[in-house]
Amino acid sequence: MDWLSYLKTDENKALRDIYTLFRAECIAWLQKEMKCSEEDSIEVFQMAVIILYDNVATGKLVELTSSIKTYLF
């Protein structure tokens, strides 16, 4: 999937899909590997999605050299 194009053409659906696909796994990873609380893990994930969107919208991110999952984590 070309997530960057998807974010540019249908940002609301793309963000919803990213959130749905990666939220639970990212939160579990943050809790296990980084010893974050559930609340902090949720906040970190939400910030990662916001930063992803902002970087695409401002042109800072034009090509992914990893998977979208790796970028978020």
A tleap script that builds the chain and sets N, CA, C and O, in Angstrom:
source leaprc.protein.ff14SB
mol = sequence {
  NMET ASP TRP LEU SER TYR LEU LYS THR ASP
  GLU ASN LYS ALA LEU ARG ASP ILE TYR THR
  LEU PHE ARG ALA GLU CYS ILE ALA TRP LEU
  GLN LYS GLU MET LYS CYS SER GLU GLU ASP
  SER ILE GLU VAL PHE GLN MET ALA VAL ILE
  ILE LEU TYR ASP ASN VAL ALA THR GLY LYS
  LEU VAL GLU LEU THR SER SER ILE LYS THR
  TYR LEU CPHE
}
set mol.1.N position { 0.847 -1.184 0.000 }
set mol.1.CA position { 0.000 0.000 0.000 }
set mol.1.C position { 0.886 1.238 0.000 }
set mol.1.O position { 1.886 1.295 0.716 }
set mol.2.N position { 0.522 2.209 -0.789 }
set mol.2.CA position { 1.235 3.493 -0.819 }
set mol.2.C position { 0.543 4.441 0.165 }
set mol.2.O position { -0.344 5.210 -0.208 }
set mol.3.N position { 0.967 4.368 1.415 }
set mol.3.CA position { 0.322 5.130 2.484 }
set mol.3.C position { 0.440 6.635 2.287 }
set mol.3.O position { -0.482 7.377 2.628 }
set mol.4.N position { 1.550 7.089 1.747 }
set mol.4.CA position { 1.733 8.533 1.578 }
set mol.4.C position { 0.750 9.097 0.560 }
set mol.4.O position { 0.175 10.163 0.779 }
set mol.5.N position { 0.556 8.398 -0.542 }
set mol.5.CA position { -0.436 8.843 -1.534 }
set mol.5.C position { -1.841 8.770 -0.944 }
set mol.5.O position { -2.664 9.662 -1.152 }
set mol.6.N position { -2.096 7.707 -0.216 }
set mol.6.CA position { -3.397 7.526 0.435 }
set mol.6.C position { -3.674 8.689 1.391 }
set mol.6.O position { -4.781 9.227 1.407 }
set mol.7.N position { -2.683 9.073 2.178 }
set mol.7.CA position { -2.852 10.206 3.094 }
set mol.7.C position { -3.115 11.513 2.345 }
set mol.7.O position { -3.868 12.363 2.819 }
set mol.8.N position { -2.501 11.668 1.192 }
set mol.8.CA position { -2.678 12.896 0.413 }
set mol.8.C position { -4.033 12.950 -0.284 }
set mol.8.O position { -4.585 14.033 -0.477 }
set mol.9.N position { -4.573 11.794 -0.664 }
set mol.9.CA position { -5.823 11.789 -1.430 }
set mol.9.C position { -7.069 11.608 -0.570 }
set mol.9.O position { -8.130 12.129 -0.911 }
set mol.10.N position { -6.959 10.883 0.530 }
set mol.10.CA position { -8.127 10.638 1.388 }
set mol.10.C position { -7.669 10.579 2.843 }
set mol.10.O position { -7.719 9.531 3.487 }
set mol.11.N position { -7.227 11.722 3.341 }
set mol.11.CA position { -6.579 11.760 4.650 }
set mol.11.C position { -7.423 11.190 5.779 }
set mol.11.O position { -6.899 10.476 6.634 }
set mol.12.N position { -8.709 11.486 5.799 }
set mol.12.CA position { -9.552 11.004 6.904 }
set mol.12.C position { -9.617 9.482 6.933 }
set mol.12.O position { -9.441 8.873 7.988 }
set mol.13.N position { -9.866 8.872 5.793 }
set mol.13.CA position { -9.943 7.408 5.731 }
set mol.13.C position { -8.568 6.790 5.985 }
set mol.13.O position { -8.468 5.783 6.686 }
set mol.14.N position { -7.528 7.369 5.434 }
set mol.14.CA position { -6.172 6.844 5.631 }
set mol.14.C position { -5.798 6.882 7.114 }
set mol.14.O position { -5.268 5.906 7.644 }
set mol.15.N position { -6.067 7.984 7.770 }
set mol.15.CA position { -5.751 8.092 9.204 }
set mol.15.C position { -6.573 7.099 10.021 }
set mol.15.O position { -6.067 6.489 10.963 }
set mol.16.N position { -7.830 6.946 9.658 }
set mol.16.CA position { -8.690 5.982 10.348 }
set mol.16.C position { -8.134 4.561 10.166 }
set mol.16.O position { -8.085 3.782 11.118 }
set mol.17.N position { -7.715 4.231 8.936 }
set mol.17.CA position { -7.163 2.904 8.666 }
set mol.17.C position { -5.854 2.682 9.418 }
set mol.17.O position { -5.651 1.621 10.009 }
set mol.18.N position { -4.977 3.663 9.401 }
set mol.18.CA position { -3.709 3.554 10.120 }
set mol.18.C position { -3.976 3.344 11.608 }
set mol.18.O position { -3.374 2.478 12.242 }
set mol.19.N position { -4.866 4.132 12.143 }
set mol.19.CA position { -5.201 4.043 13.565 }
set mol.19.C position { -5.737 2.655 13.895 }
set mol.19.O position { -5.315 2.045 14.878 }
set mol.20.N position { -6.660 2.155 13.085 }
set mol.20.CA position { -7.277 0.855 13.315 }
set mol.20.C position { -6.270 -0.288 13.181 }
set mol.20.O position { -6.263 -1.213 13.993 }
set mol.21.N position { -5.431 -0.221 12.163 }
set mol.21.CA position { -4.493 -1.309 11.886 }
set mol.21.C position { -3.357 -1.414 12.894 }
set mol.21.O position { -2.937 -2.522 13.227 }
set mol.22.N position { -2.858 -0.304 13.382 }
set mol.22.CA position { -1.620 -0.330 14.149 }
set mol.22.C position { -1.744 0.052 15.620 }
set mol.22.O position { -0.786 -0.128 16.373 }
set mol.23.N position { -2.875 0.564 16.046 }
set mol.23.CA position { -3.027 1.078 17.406 }
set mol.23.C position { -2.740 0.028 18.475 }
set mol.23.O position { -1.872 0.228 19.325 }
set mol.24.N position { -3.458 -1.077 18.436 }
set mol.24.CA position { -3.335 -2.083 19.500 }
set mol.24.C position { -1.917 -2.647 19.583 }
set mol.24.O position { -1.371 -2.791 20.676 }
set mol.25.N position { -1.324 -2.965 18.441 }
set mol.25.CA position { 0.011 -3.536 18.434 }
set mol.25.C position { 1.061 -2.539 18.934 }
set mol.25.O position { 1.975 -2.906 19.672 }
set mol.26.N position { 0.924 -1.297 18.530 }
set mol.26.CA position { 1.873 -0.279 18.954 }
set mol.26.C position { 1.764 -0.033 20.465 }
set mol.26.O position { 2.777 0.074 21.156 }
set mol.27.N position { 0.557 0.051 20.956 }
set mol.27.CA position { 0.357 0.278 22.383 }
set mol.27.C position { 0.934 -0.889 23.187 }
set mol.27.O position { 1.598 -0.674 24.202 }
set mol.28.N position { 0.684 -2.114 22.740 }
set mol.28.CA position { 1.222 -3.288 23.436 }
set mol.28.C position { 2.748 -3.279 23.395 }
set mol.28.O position { 3.396 -3.604 24.390 }
set mol.29.N position { 3.325 -2.911 22.256 }
set mol.29.CA position { 4.782 -2.854 22.120 }
set mol.29.C position { 5.374 -1.800 23.054 }
set mol.29.O position { 6.379 -2.050 23.719 }
set mol.30.N position { 4.755 -0.632 23.101 }
set mol.30.CA position { 5.241 0.436 23.977 }
set mol.30.C position { 5.189 0.018 25.442 }
set mol.30.O position { 6.105 0.314 26.209 }
set mol.31.N position { 4.129 -0.662 25.825 }
set mol.31.CA position { 4.009 -1.113 27.206 }
set mol.31.C position { 5.066 -2.168 27.538 }
set mol.31.O position { 5.673 -2.129 28.608 }
set mol.32.N position { 5.282 -3.102 26.623 }
set mol.32.CA position { 6.224 -4.194 26.882 }
set mol.32.C position { 7.685 -3.738 26.781 }
set mol.32.O position { 8.477 -3.967 27.695 }
set mol.33.N position { 8.026 -3.098 25.676 }
set mol.33.CA position { 9.427 -2.782 25.396 }
set mol.33.C position { 9.905 -1.486 26.060 }
set mol.33.O position { 11.061 -1.387 26.472 }
set mol.34.N position { 9.028 -0.510 26.159 }
set mol.34.CA position { 9.422 0.783 26.712 }
set mol.34.C position { 8.914 1.001 28.131 }
set mol.34.O position { 9.190 2.027 28.753 }
set mol.35.N position { 8.168 0.021 28.634 }
set mol.35.CA position { 7.638 0.070 30.006 }
set mol.35.C position { 6.732 1.287 30.242 }
set mol.35.O position { 6.698 1.844 31.339 }
set mol.36.N position { 6.008 1.684 29.204 }
set mol.36.CA position { 5.070 2.812 29.322 }
set mol.36.C position { 3.765 2.328 29.947 }
set mol.36.O position { 3.393 1.161 29.826 }
set mol.37.N position { 3.100 3.224 30.599 }
set mol.37.CA position { 1.760 2.912 31.081 }
set mol.37.C position { 0.824 2.867 29.877 }
set mol.37.O position { 1.177 3.322 28.789 }
set mol.38.N position { -0.357 2.320 30.078 }
set mol.38.CA position { -1.321 2.270 28.978 }
set mol.38.C position { -1.673 3.684 28.506 }
set mol.38.O position { -1.741 3.948 27.306 }
set mol.39.N position { -1.892 4.571 29.450 }
set mol.39.CA position { -2.240 5.956 29.111 }
set mol.39.C position { -1.126 6.630 28.298 }
set mol.39.O position { -1.391 7.275 27.284 }
set mol.40.N position { 0.106 6.473 28.749 }
set mol.40.CA position { 1.232 7.062 28.020 }
set mol.40.C position { 1.394 6.420 26.640 }
set mol.40.O position { 1.698 7.106 25.664 }
set mol.41.N position { 1.191 5.108 26.566 }
set mol.41.CA position { 1.308 4.407 25.290 }
set mol.41.C position { 0.279 4.919 24.284 }
set mol.41.O position { 0.594 5.109 23.109 }
set mol.42.N position { -0.929 5.138 24.740 }
set mol.42.CA position { -1.976 5.670 23.867 }
set mol.42.C position { -1.591 7.058 23.381 }
set mol.42.O position { -1.735 7.367 22.198 }
set mol.43.N position { -1.110 7.880 24.273 }
set mol.43.CA position { -0.713 9.243 23.903 }
set mol.43.C position { 0.459 9.248 22.917 }
set mol.43.O position { 0.464 10.021 21.959 }
set mol.44.N position { 1.444 8.389 23.153 }
set mol.44.CA position { 2.591 8.305 22.243 }
set mol.44.C position { 2.131 7.870 20.857 }
set mol.44.O position { 2.570 8.437 19.856 }
set mol.45.N position { 1.253 6.873 20.786 }
set mol.45.CA position { 0.758 6.421 19.478 }
set mol.45.C position { 0.007 7.542 18.770 }
set mol.45.O position { 0.215 7.775 17.579 }
set mol.46.N position { -0.849 8.225 19.484 }
set mol.46.CA position { -1.604 9.319 18.873 }
set mol.46.C position { -0.672 10.411 18.355 }
set mol.46.O position { -0.897 10.965 17.279 }
set mol.47.N position { 0.357 10.713 19.108 }
set mol.47.CA position { 1.332 11.717 18.660 }
set mol.47.C position { 2.091 11.236 17.424 }
set mol.47.O position { 2.376 12.024 16.522 }
set mol.48.N position { 2.416 9.955 17.382 }
set mol.48.CA position { 3.119 9.401 16.219 }
set mol.48.C position { 2.267 9.542 14.956 }
set mol.48.O position { 2.786 9.865 13.887 }
set mol.49.N position { 0.973 9.301 15.080 }
set mol.49.CA position { 0.071 9.439 13.926 }
set mol.49.C position { -0.026 10.913 13.516 }
set mol.49.O position { -0.021 11.225 12.325 }
set mol.50.N position { -0.112 11.805 14.484 }
set mol.50.CA position { -0.168 13.248 14.186 }
set mol.50.C position { 1.118 13.699 13.494 }
set mol.50.O position { 1.071 14.447 12.517 }
set mol.51.N position { 2.244 13.252 13.993 }
set mol.51.CA position { 3.529 13.621 13.386 }
set mol.51.C position { 3.628 13.064 11.976 }
set mol.51.O position { 4.095 13.757 11.072 }
set mol.52.N position { 3.201 11.835 11.774 }
set mol.52.CA position { 3.175 11.249 10.426 }
set mol.52.C position { 2.360 12.128 9.492 }
set mol.52.O position { 2.825 12.502 8.415 }
set mol.53.N position { 1.147 12.454 9.908 }
set mol.53.CA position { 0.275 13.282 9.069 }
set mol.53.C position { 0.905 14.648 8.788 }
set mol.53.O position { 0.905 15.111 7.647 }
set mol.54.N position { 1.436 15.283 9.814 }
set mol.54.CA position { 2.044 16.599 9.657 }
set mol.54.C position { 3.238 16.543 8.700 }
set mol.54.O position { 3.404 17.426 7.858 }
set mol.55.N position { 4.052 15.520 8.829 }
set mol.55.CA position { 5.215 15.397 7.952 }
set mol.55.C position { 4.817 15.168 6.502 }
set mol.55.O position { 5.487 15.662 5.595 }
set mol.56.N position { 3.751 14.438 6.271 }
set mol.56.CA position { 3.258 14.244 4.899 }
set mol.56.C position { 2.649 15.543 4.386 }
set mol.56.O position { 2.931 15.958 3.262 }
set mol.57.N position { 1.821 16.183 5.196 }
set mol.57.CA position { 1.123 17.407 4.770 }
set mol.57.C position { 2.082 18.555 4.468 }
set mol.57.O position { 1.818 19.360 3.575 }
set mol.58.N position { 3.188 18.638 5.199 }
set mol.58.CA position { 4.131 19.739 4.997 }
set mol.58.C position { 5.231 19.410 3.994 }
set mol.58.O position { 6.074 20.254 3.690 }
set mol.59.N position { 5.223 18.191 3.487 }
set mol.59.CA position { 6.219 17.799 2.503 }
set mol.59.C position { 7.540 17.337 3.092 }
set mol.59.O position { 8.498 17.103 2.355 }
set mol.60.N position { 7.604 17.201 4.411 }
set mol.60.CA position { 8.836 16.710 5.045 }
set mol.60.C position { 9.048 15.221 4.783 }
set mol.60.O position { 10.183 14.746 4.736 }
set mol.61.N position { 7.953 14.496 4.614 }
set mol.61.CA position { 8.024 13.066 4.333 }
set mol.61.C position { 7.455 12.832 2.938 }
set mol.61.O position { 6.247 12.940 2.725 }
set mol.62.N position { 8.318 12.515 2.008 }
set mol.62.CA position { 7.875 12.294 0.625 }
set mol.62.C position { 8.111 10.858 0.176 }
set mol.62.O position { 7.583 10.428 -0.850 }
set mol.63.N position { 8.905 10.115 0.945 }
set mol.63.CA position { 9.166 8.722 0.608 }
set mol.63.C position { 9.460 7.950 1.878 }
set mol.63.O position { 10.242 8.385 2.723 }
set mol.64.N position { 8.824 6.799 1.998 }
set mol.64.CA position { 9.101 5.922 3.132 }
set mol.64.C position { 10.201 4.945 2.747 }
set mol.64.O position { 10.131 4.317 1.691 }
set mol.65.N position { 11.198 4.815 3.579 }
set mol.65.CA position { 12.251 3.835 3.344 }
set mol.65.C position { 12.060 2.611 4.235 }
set mol.65.O position { 12.894 1.706 4.263 }
set mol.66.N position { 10.955 2.604 4.954 }
set mol.66.CA position { 10.569 1.476 5.799 }
set mol.66.C position { 9.063 1.311 5.659 }
set mol.66.O position { 8.419 2.030 4.896 }
set mol.67.N position { 8.516 0.375 6.388 }
set mol.67.CA position { 7.063 0.227 6.387 }
set mol.67.C position { 6.438 1.352 7.220 }
set mol.67.O position { 7.109 1.981 8.038 }
set mol.68.N position { 5.178 1.586 7.002 }
set mol.68.CA position { 4.455 2.605 7.784 }
set mol.68.C position { 4.465 2.201 9.271 }
set mol.68.O position { 4.539 3.057 10.153 }
set mol.69.N position { 4.391 0.913 9.528 }
set mol.69.CA position { 4.418 0.403 10.905 }
set mol.69.C position { 5.743 0.777 11.567 }
set mol.69.O position { 5.757 1.258 12.700 }
set mol.70.N position { 6.846 0.560 10.870 }
set mol.70.CA position { 8.154 0.907 11.423 }
set mol.70.C position { 8.249 2.394 11.687 }
set mol.70.O position { 8.788 2.812 12.712 }
set mol.71.N position { 7.730 3.196 10.771 }
set mol.71.CA position { 7.751 4.648 10.936 }
set mol.71.C position { 7.003 5.039 12.208 }
set mol.71.O position { 7.488 5.864 12.982 }
set mol.72.N position { 5.854 4.468 12.424 }
set mol.72.CA position { 5.049 4.802 13.598 }
set mol.72.C position { 5.705 4.334 14.898 }
set mol.72.O position { 5.719 5.062 15.890 }
set mol.73.N position { 6.239 3.133 14.886 }
set mol.73.CA position { 6.834 2.605 16.097 }
set mol.73.C position { 8.103 3.342 16.445 }
set mol.73.O position { 8.745 3.027 17.446 }
savepdb mol mol.pdb
quit
